[in-house]
Amino acid sequence: MGQKVNPNGLRIGINKGWQSRWFASKDYARLLKKDIIIRNIIEEQLGNAGISKIEIERTEEEVKVAVNTSKPGIVIGRRGSTINDIRDLIEKKTGSIIQLNIVEIKKPELIAKLVAESIASQLLGRVSFRKAMKKAISLCIKSGAKGVKVQCAGRLGGAEMARTEWHREGRVPLHTLRADIDYGFAEANTTFGKIGVKVWIYLGDIIFNEEEKEKKEKLDKAEPVGKKRNKKKKEEKISN
């Protein structure tokens, strides 16, 4: 039972969705490569903007990119200069029409990736790893999390040998699939070497009502956009 599984990947289709939502019968590899380019550009250009996730949706005409950030002011820039420059750069690299949307995160203390990044930045500032971990846990619990687990691994405190230390407060049920667990990872490139920071935040259980279950089943049964298009083309060919 000790296999290390990413909690986000484990819960996809249960209470979490995909971060790229599109269907392709052809050119799947090309479109996937474009998605990776988009994500890399945004993460490189906005490293300090507190970005938790980048969601991508594709239509025939354009690519919709939703950037979830705790610092929307940094992402937008003065009179929208930063966001326009990033959009132009992505369009130049991918050759697609991009629609960039900024989604503000109201409680960054409950987003695991942002908590991990804040601990990593404190480690770079020579703060004690135990102090940084305990501070992050207390902020999460105050913000309404039901449980938090934080783990640091590497040459902690400049020690000769690398080790792993972790702290937990509250419940973190990793094997309960209905549990809403957010997982985040960050690295701190210290003078002694890399220190990896992992954060698990338990936000409670997600239990669907019967109506919600029916809606979800209908959406799952619905045909993808690409298949519908192919059907239409076949029908047109037959009629001609």
C-alpha positions as CSV (number, residue, x, y, z in Angstrom):
1,M,0.0,0.0,0.0
2,G,3.0,2.3,0.0
3,Q,3.1,3.0,-3.7
4,K,3.6,6.7,-4.5
5,V,0.7,7.8,-6.7
6,N,0.0,11.5,-7.6
7,P,-3.3,12.3,-5.8
8,N,-4.4,14.5,-8.7
9,G,-3.9,11.8,-11.4
10,L,-5.6,9.2,-9.1
11,R,-8.8,11.3,-8.8
12,I,-9.2,12.3,-12.4
13,G,-12.7,11.4,-13.5
14,I,-13.9,11.0,-9.9
15,N,-13.7,14.5,-8.4
16,K,-11.1,16.2,-10.6
17,G,-11.0,17.1,-14.2
18,W,-8.3,17.3,-16.9
19,Q,-6.3,20.5,-17.3
20,S,-6.4,20.2,-21.1
21,R,-9.9,19.7,-22.6
22,W,-10.0,18.9,-26.3
23,F,-10.5,16.1,-28.7
24,A,-8.4,15.3,-31.8
25,S,-8.8,12.3,-34.2
26,K,-5.8,13.5,-36.1
27,D,-2.7,15.5,-35.2
28,Y,-2.9,14.6,-31.6
29,A,0.9,14.7,-31.1
30,R,1.2,18.1,-32.7
31,L,-1.6,19.6,-30.6
32,L,-0.1,18.0,-27.4
33,K,3.3,19.6,-28.2
34,K,1.6,23.0,-28.7
35,D,0.0,22.6,-25.2
36,I,3.4,21.9,-23.7
37,I,4.9,25.0,-25.4
38,I,2.0,27.2,-24.1
39,R,2.5,25.9,-20.5
40,N,6.3,26.4,-20.7
41,I,6.1,29.9,-22.0
42,I,3.6,31.0,-19.3
43,E,5.7,29.4,-16.5
44,E,8.9,30.9,-17.8
45,Q,7.5,34.4,-18.3
46,L,5.4,34.5,-15.1
47,G,7.6,32.5,-12.6
48,N,6.8,34.9,-9.7
49,A,3.1,35.4,-10.4
50,G,1.8,32.6,-8.2
51,I,0.4,30.4,-11.0
52,S,-1.3,27.3,-9.7
53,K,-2.6,25.7,-12.9
54,I,-3.1,26.4,-16.6
55,E,-6.2,25.1,-18.2
56,I,-6.4,24.7,-22.0
57,E,-9.6,24.3,-24.2
58,R,-9.5,24.1,-28.0
59,T,-12.2,25.0,-30.6
60,E,-11.9,25.1,-34.4
61,E,-11.0,28.8,-34.4
62,E,-9.0,29.5,-31.3
63,V,-7.3,28.1,-28.1
64,K,-8.7,29.3,-24.8
65,V,-6.1,29.4,-22.0
66,A,-7.2,30.1,-18.4
67,V,-4.4,31.0,-16.1
68,N,-5.2,30.6,-12.4
69,T,-3.1,33.0,-10.4
70,S,-2.9,34.6,-6.9
71,K,-1.3,37.8,-8.3
72,P,-3.4,38.9,-11.3
73,G,-1.8,42.3,-11.3
74,I,1.6,40.9,-12.1
75,V,0.1,38.7,-14.9
76,I,-1.8,41.6,-16.5
77,G,0.9,44.2,-16.2
78,R,0.6,48.0,-16.8
79,R,-2.5,48.5,-19.0
80,G,-2.3,44.8,-20.0
81,S,1.2,45.1,-21.5
82,T,2.5,41.8,-20.0
83,I,-0.4,39.7,-20.9
84,N,-0.4,41.1,-24.5
85,D,3.3,40.3,-24.9
86,I,2.8,36.7,-23.7
87,R,-0.2,36.2,-26.0
88,D,1.9,37.5,-29.0
89,L,4.8,35.2,-28.1
90,I,2.5,32.1,-27.8
91,E,0.8,32.9,-31.1
92,K,4.2,33.3,-32.8
93,K,5.4,30.0,-31.4
94,T,2.3,27.9,-31.9
95,G,0.6,29.6,-34.9
96,S,-2.8,29.5,-33.2
97,I,-5.2,32.3,-32.2
98,I,-4.9,32.5,-28.4
99,Q,-7.6,33.8,-25.9
100,L,-5.9,34.3,-22.5
101,N,-8.2,34.5,-19.4
102,I,-6.9,35.4,-15.9
103,V,-8.7,33.6,-13.0
104,E,-7.9,35.1,-9.6
105,I,-7.3,32.7,-6.6
106,K,-9.1,34.1,-3.5
107,K,-7.3,31.8,-1.0
108,P,-3.8,30.9,-2.1
109,E,-3.2,29.2,1.3
110,L,-5.4,26.4,0.2
111,I,-3.6,25.7,-3.1
112,A,-0.9,23.0,-2.6
113,K,1.4,24.2,-5.4
114,L,1.5,27.8,-4.1
115,V,2.1,26.6,-0.6
116,A,5.0,24.4,-1.8
117,E,6.5,27.3,-3.8
118,S,6.3,29.6,-0.8
119,I,8.2,27.1,1.3
120,A,10.8,26.7,-1.4
121,S,11.3,30.5,-1.7
122,Q,11.7,30.6,2.1
123,L,14.4,27.9,1.9
124,L,16.2,29.9,-0.7
125,G,16.1,32.8,1.8
126,R,18.0,30.6,4.4
127,V,14.9,30.2,6.6
128,S,14.9,27.0,8.8
129,F,13.0,24.3,6.9
130,R,11.1,23.3,10.1
131,K,10.0,26.8,10.7
132,A,8.9,27.2,7.1
133,M,6.9,23.9,7.2
134,K,5.1,24.7,10.5
135,K,4.2,28.2,9.3
136,A,2.7,26.9,6.1
137,I,0.7,24.3,8.0
138,S,-0.7,26.8,10.5
139,L,-1.7,29.2,7.6
140,C,-3.5,26.3,5.8
141,I,-5.4,25.2,8.9
142,K,-6.4,28.8,9.7
143,S,-7.8,29.2,6.1
144,G,-10.1,26.2,6.5
145,A,-8.2,23.1,5.5
146,K,-9.2,19.9,7.3
147,G,-5.7,18.4,7.1
148,V,-2.2,19.3,5.7
149,K,0.9,17.2,5.2
150,V,4.2,18.9,4.2
151,Q,7.4,17.0,3.2
152,C,10.9,18.3,2.5
153,A,13.7,16.1,1.1
154,G,17.4,16.9,0.4
155,R,20.4,18.2,2.2
156,L,18.3,19.9,4.9
157,G,20.1,22.5,6.9
158,G,23.2,21.9,4.8
159,A,23.7,18.4,6.2
160,E,26.3,16.0,4.7
161,M,23.7,13.4,3.9
162,A,20.3,14.0,2.3
163,R,17.2,13.0,4.3
164,T,13.4,13.4,4.3
165,E,11.4,15.1,7.0
166,W,7.6,15.7,7.1
167,H,5.0,17.2,9.3
168,R,1.2,16.6,9.4
169,E,-1.8,18.2,11.0
170,G,-5.3,17.0,10.8
171,R,-6.5,14.2,8.5
172,V,-5.0,13.5,5.1
173,P,-6.8,10.3,3.7
174,L,-4.8,9.6,0.5
175,H,-6.6,6.3,-0.3
176,T,-10.1,7.7,0.0
177,L,-11.1,8.5,-3.6
178,R,-14.0,10.9,-2.6
179,A,-11.6,13.0,-0.6
180,D,-10.7,16.3,-2.2
181,I,-6.9,16.3,-1.9
182,D,-4.8,19.0,-3.6
183,Y,-1.2,18.0,-4.2
184,G,1.7,20.4,-5.1
185,F,5.4,20.1,-5.7
186,A,8.2,22.6,-5.8
187,E,12.0,22.7,-5.8
188,A,14.4,25.0,-4.0
189,N,17.9,25.3,-5.7
190,T,20.0,26.0,-2.6
191,T,23.8,26.3,-2.4
192,F,23.9,22.8,-0.9
193,G,21.8,21.3,-3.7
194,K,18.1,20.8,-4.6
195,I,15.5,20.5,-1.8
196,G,12.2,19.0,-3.0
197,V,9.0,20.2,-1.3
198,K,5.7,18.2,-1.4
199,V,2.4,19.4,0.0
200,W,-0.9,17.6,0.4
201,I,-4.0,19.6,1.5
202,Y,-7.3,17.8,2.5
203,L,-10.3,20.1,1.8
204,G,-13.1,17.6,2.8
205,D,-15.1,15.0,0.9
206,I,-16.9,15.6,-2.4
207,I,-20.1,13.6,-2.5
208,F,-22.3,14.0,-5.6
209,N,-26.2,14.1,-5.3
210,E,-28.2,11.8,-7.5
211,E,-29.0,14.8,-9.9
212,E,-25.3,15.7,-10.2
213,K,-24.5,12.0,-10.8
214,E,-27.0,11.9,-13.7
215,K,-25.6,15.1,-15.2
216,K,-22.1,13.8,-15.0
217,E,-23.1,10.5,-16.6
218,K,-24.8,12.4,-19.5
219,L,-21.7,14.5,-20.0
220,D,-19.5,11.4,-20.0
221,K,-21.8,9.7,-22.6
222,A,-21.9,12.8,-24.8
223,E,-19.9,12.4,-28.0
224,P,-16.6,14.4,-28.3
225,V,-16.7,17.4,-30.7
226,G,-14.2,15.8,-33.1
227,K,-16.4,12.7,-33.6
228,K,-19.5,14.8,-34.2
229,R,-17.6,16.7,-37.0
230,N,-16.5,13.4,-38.6
231,K,-20.1,12.1,-38.5
232,K,-21.3,15.3,-40.2
233,K,-18.6,15.0,-43.0
234,K,-19.6,11.3,-43.6
235,E,-23.3,12.2,-43.8
236,E,-22.5,15.1,-46.3
237,K,-20.4,12.7,-48.4
238,I,-23.2,10.1,-48.5
239,S,-25.8,12.7,-49.4
240,N,-23.6,14.0,-52.3
